[in-house]
Amino acid sequence: MNQQQLNNAFTLFLSLLVEAMPFLLLGVLFSGLLLLFVDERQLMAKMPKNPLLGALMGSSIGFLFPVCECGNVPVARRLLMQGVPAPVAVGFLLAAPTINPIVIWATWTAFRDQPEIVVLRVIFSLAIATIVGWVFSAQADLSQILQPATSRSWKASQVKPEPKASLPEKEDSLPTLLQSGTYLLAGAGQPVRMDATVLQADLAATSPAKPLTYKLRLLLDNTVQELRELGAVLVIGSAIAAFIQVAVPREFILGLGGSPITSIVAMMVLAAVVSICSTVDSFFALSFASTFTSGSLLAFLVFGPMIDLKGVGLMLSIFKPKAIFYLFALAAQLTFLFTLIVNLYVI
């Protein structure tokens, strides 16, 4: 790259960063407030039992819990461990990064001249998440697709505790303090295993009795931590977008982006690899608006928040690899089908 190309790439990089950073900050603050001050368990207890309606409601509930793909996985894991039906949890997992006011606002800001992109992104994300969540309702025994730790909590939530249950065998039959692992004392003086689940629950579901200063401190800590993680992803994603725009030959981009099929495949692969936060991915996609089809831009905006490399790594804390493969395959096929229809018949 010559000096002129470097200057152009740096200018594009800064413009993407400046446009996207306010939305990232707003999204982190909003999700932190809801995470610490709203008990989602009371809301989820009112979810419908019908699998299709449950998937639809789970997909829509992200509007009240605006978290990106970095925050939806811990929330979905906690919901499954509390016994929420699979269609609700899977629908939320896939739709929450897109079906929320912060992302919709950011998309509108980026594609104000193409309002159909904003509308179709919401419709497609909601439809795909609902369909995939409904398909997962066919799996009655979730222990077959959940990781062992999540599976144990899910099984426990399905059984009402007996007044005097017999003590289990082996390690659990030992006194609590003699079991392997590290422990801390709970409020009642009882030892509690100090693992990731316990610590996450302490952060995400603070007791109403906790003082406001305690919650505000947790909010500040959570905001700083998320900004460190998501800000780094945003910087990397903006740099990749700027590099591609400047370094890749224009003729190649035009040839790839003009085809109704290859443009969709290319943008889906790019969405999975770049793994940029849904709060700011619309600004990334905007940089390709002049060379790629509308359907391919939608593919990037719909598929990326659902399935990307960063999200797959987080999903492994909930699901076994085969379940993630099913999620990936279903979401990819539906995204390709919907956006291909847009390229051929709509826009």
N, C-alpha and C positions, 0 to 999 in steps of 0.2 A: 504493500500500500504506500502511495506517495503522500506527501505532506498535505495536499489538498483533500485527499480522501480521509486522512486522519482528522482534519479539521471538520469536515462534514459529518463524520461519524460522532465526534465529540459533541457537536452542536445538536445533532439528533438525539443523542443519549441524554443530554441535559434537558432538552425540551420534554422528552418522555417522562423523565424523573420529576420535573417541576409540576407537570400536569397531574401525575398520579399520586404524589406524596400526600396531598391533603386528604384524598379519599382513603388512603391507607390508614392515616392517623385517625380519621373519623370512624372508620370501621372497627379499628382496634378498641377505641374508647367505648363505642356503643356496645360491642359484643362483651367487653369486660363488665360494663354496668349490668347488663342482663344476666350474665353468668353469675355475678355475685349477689344480686339483689332480687332475682326472680327464681322461684322454685319450680322448675319445669315438671317435677313429678306430679304436682296437682293438676297441671294442664294436661299432661299425657294420660292421666287416669280417666279423662273424659273422652278419650279417643274411641271411635266406633269399632265394634268387633268385626264387622264385615271386612274381609281382606282388601277388596278394591277401595272401599271408602276409607279404610285405615291407611292404605298407601297414599291416597289422595290427600288426606288430612296431614299425614306425616310429611309429605312433600311441601304442603302449604305452610306448615308451622314454622318453616325457616323465616317467614316474613316477620315473625315475632322474636326470633332468635337469630339475628344477622351475624353469622359466623362464616369465615372463609373456609377453604378446604383444609386449612391447618387447625381450625378449631372445631369443625363438625365431627371429626373422628372421635375425639375424647367424649364429646356429648353423646354421640350415637352409642359408644361403648357403655357409657353410664346408663343409658336408657335400656339397653339389652340386659345389663346386669340387674336392673330393677324390674325386669319381667315384661317390658313393653313388647307387644307383638312385633314379629320380624318385618311385616310390611310397613309399619309405622317407622321403625328404626332405619330400614334400608331406604325408604322414601326420603326421610330427613337427611340421611347421609349423602344422597346423590343430589338433592335439590337445594339444600340449605345454602351452599356457596353462591347460588345464583338467584334463588327466590327470596330476596331480601331487599329492603329499601335502599341500602347503601349501594349495592351493585347495580340495581336498576337505575338509580340516579347517575352513577358513574357512566353507565352505558349510554344513557340519554345525553350526557354531556359530550361524550366522544362521538356519538353518531346522531347528532341533532339534525343533520341534513338527511339522514336515512332512518326515520322513525320505525320503519318496518323491521329493521334489525333488532331494535329494542323489544318490540312486541313479539316477534317470532322467537327471540331468545328465551323469553319468559314462558311462552306456550310450549316450545319444544322441551325445555328443561323440566317443566312440570309434567308433561306427558311421558317422557322417558323415565323419570324417577318413579312415577306412579305405576307404569307398566312393569318395570323391573321389581319394584317392591311387591306388586301383586304376584309376580312369578315366584318370588321367594316364599310366599305364603304356602306353597305346595310342600315345603320342607317343614313337616310337623315337629321333628326332633332336631332342634337347632344345635344340639351338642355335636352333631355330625359335621357341622361347618364352622363352629366357633373354636377359638383357641381354648386350651384347658382352663385357664384362670377365668375367662369370661363364661365358659360353659358351666363351671361349678356354681358361679353366682346366679346364672340363669336358671339352673335346675333348682337351686335353693328358693328362688322367687316363685317357682311353680308349686311348691309344697307348703302348706300351712304348718307352722311349727307346733309340735306336740308339747303338752305341758311338761312331761318328763321323758325326754328322749334318751334312749340308751346311748352310752358313750361309744364312739367308733373305735375301731381297732387300730393297731400300729401306732404311728406317730401321734395322731389326734387323741389317743387314749392317755398320753402322758400329760402331766401338769403343763399348763400353757407355757410357763417360763422355761421348761426343759425342752420345748420343741426347737427345731432348728430355725434360724432366722433372727432378726433383730426386733425388739419390742419396745413399746413406749406405754406409759400409763394413761388411760383414758380419764375422763372427768370423775367417774365413780371409783377410781382407784383400781380398775381392772386392766390387765395387760392387753394390748392390742398389737397385732403384727404390723410393723412399720414397713409396708411395701408401697409400690407405686399407686395401687388402687386406693389405699387408705389416705395417702398424702394428697392425691388428686381430689378425693372426695372432700377432704378438709378445706381445700382451696375453693372448689367449685360449688359447694353447698354449705356455706357458712351458716351457723345457727342464728335464728332471729334474735337470740339473746346477746349476741356479740355486739359490742358498741360500734357506733358509726366510724370512729377513728380506726378501728381494727379492719373494717371492710374497706375503707378508703386506702389504707396501707396495702392491703392485698390487691386492690384495684391498680394502684400505682406500680406495684411489683409486676403484676400481670401485663400491664401496658408496656412497661420497659422491656420485659422479656419477649413479648410478641413483636414489638418494633425491631428488636435486635434480629429476630429470626426472619420475619417477613420483609423487613427493610433490606436485608442482604439478598433475599430472593428477588426483590424488586430491582435492585441495582444490577444483579446478574442478568435478569430478563431484559432490562432496558439496553444493556450492553450488547446482548446477543441480537436484539432487534436492529440496533444501529449498525452492528457489524454486517449482518445479512444484507441490509439495504445498500450498504456502500461497497462491500467486498464481492458479493455474488454478481456475476454479469447480468446486466439488465435484460438481455435477450433471453437468458435462461429463466429468469423470474417470470417474464411475460409469457413464455411458452408453457411453463408449469402452472401459472396462476390462471391462464385463460381457459383451460380445459375444465368442463363441468365435473369430471371424475377425478383426474389427477390433482386438481386444486384442493378438493375435499380431503383426499388421502394425505396430501402434503401438510395441510394445516392441522389435521388430527394428530399426525406424527409430531409436528412441531409443538402442539399443545401439550402432548404427553412428555416430551423431552424438556421443554423450557420450564414447565411446572410453576408458572407465574400465578400470583394470588388473584382470585376472582375479583377482588376489589379494584384492581388496576389493570386487568388483562384486556379490557376494552381499548385502552390507549395503545397497548401493544398491537392489537389487531388493526387499529386505525392506520398504523403505518403501512399496512399492506392493502388498504382499501382501494388504492388506485390501480393495482396490478392483479388482484385476486378477485374471484367471483364472490357474489354476496352469499351464496350457499357455503363456500369454503370459510368465509369469515364467521358465519353462524356455527359451522362445525367446530372452529377453534373456540368460540365463546361458550358453546354448549358442552362439548366433550372435555375440554381442559379442566374445568372445575370438578368434574365427576371423577375422571381417571387421569392421573399424571404420576410420574415416577415418585415424586415426593409423597403424594397421597397413597400410593400403593404401599410404600414403606410404613406409613402410619396405619393403614388398614390391616397390616399383618399383626397388629396388636389386638385385633378383634377376630378376624376370620382366618381360616386355614387357606393355603394357597389355591386349592381348587375352587373355593367359593369366590375368591378375588378374580380368578380366571373367568368364572361365569358372569360376574359383574362387568368385567372388562368386555367380554364378547357381546353381551346383550346391549350394553350402552353404546359400543362401537357400531354395531349393526343398525340399531335404531337411529343413531345420529347420522350415519351415512345415508340411510333411506330417506329421512326427513329432509336433509339438506340437499340431496340430489333432486328431490321433487321441486325444491325451491329453485335450483339452477335450471331445471328443464321447463318448468311450467309457471312459476310464480314471478320471479324477479329476473 
